[in-house]
Amino acid sequence: MSDERLIDFLKHGRDWERRATTVPGIFILKLPADGKRPASLAVELNPVDESGRPTKRRGLILRSLEEFEAFRELINNDRLQSLMAKIDEVSPKPTARRRAKEGEVFEI
């Protein structure tokens, strides 16, 4: 992925705009400036359905490598997997969603 494309997206993308990457479920998100913090880019992890559309309105937003490492440690915890299996047993299954629009895709 070229730095130039990311810089262009940071400068010219709309606030909260989400762009797909070549990895389904990984998106690049433009975060707006907020107070003293300038506009920035983040990674959004959001599983996709069969048509490539995100399954959640907003996924897990990662703003730094440090945040990514912290979440990776939590997600890899064996007890979380056991808890999720139990939640799957008692929760109803989600319904199908509509097809996503085609747009620009970032290669990663």
N, C-alpha and C positions, 0 to 999 in steps of 0.2 A: 504494500500500500504506500502510495507516495505522500510525503508530508505536505506537498503543495495542495493536493485535493482536500486534505484535512484542514489546512489553513484557509482555503477558499470557503469551505463549509462553515468554519467558525466565523469568518467575516461576513458572508452573504446568506447564510441559512437563517430561516425564521426561528424565533424563540420556540423551544420545545419541539422543533422539527426532528423527526426520526428517519434515519436512512438505513436501509438494509445493507448487510455485508454478504459475502459469499458463503458464510456459515449460517445456516438457518437457525434463528433464535438469538443471534447476536446482532445488535443494532448500534449505530452511533447516534447520540442524542445531543442536540445543541441546547445547553442550559443558558438562560438569560442572565444578564448582569443583575446583581442583587446587592444593594447597599455599596459596600466597599469592594465586593468581589466582582471581577470582570466576567463577561460572558466566557463560557468554557465548553469543552466537549466532555462527554462521559460515554461509557458503554452501558447499554441496557441489555440485560438477559431476559428474554421473554419467549417461552416456547411457542412454536407456530403450529397451526393446524395443517391439514393435507394440502391446502391451497397456498400456504406460505404466509398466512395472516397471523399476527400475534394473537395469542389466546387470552391475554390480559390487557386491560386498558393501559396499565403501566407495569412494567416488569421490575426487576431488581436493578437499580442504578448504581454503577460503580464509578466513582470519581477519581480513584487513584489505585496504583498497584498495591499500596498498603491495605486499602479497603478490600481489594480483590483477594489478597492472601488471608485476611481475617475471615471473609465469607467462605473461602475454600476450606479452611480449617473446620468451620462450623458444619458445612455441608458434608464433609467427609466423616463426620462423627457417626459411629455405628449406632448409637442410641437414637439419633435423628432418623435413620433409616427404619428402625423398629417402630418408632412413633408414627412415621408416615404410613407404614404398612397397616397399623391399627386404624389410623384415620381413614385410609382407603376402604377398609372393611365397613365402617359405619357411615360414611358419607355417600350421598347420592351422586351418580355420575353426571358430568356436565352435558349440555346439549350441543349440537353442531352449530357452527357459525357460518356466515357468508364468506364468499371469496374476496381476497385482497386485491387492491389495485397494483398494477405494475409500476415501478419507479426506478430511480437510479440505485445501483447496487455498488457498495464498496467492496473491493476484493481484499481479503485478509489472509 
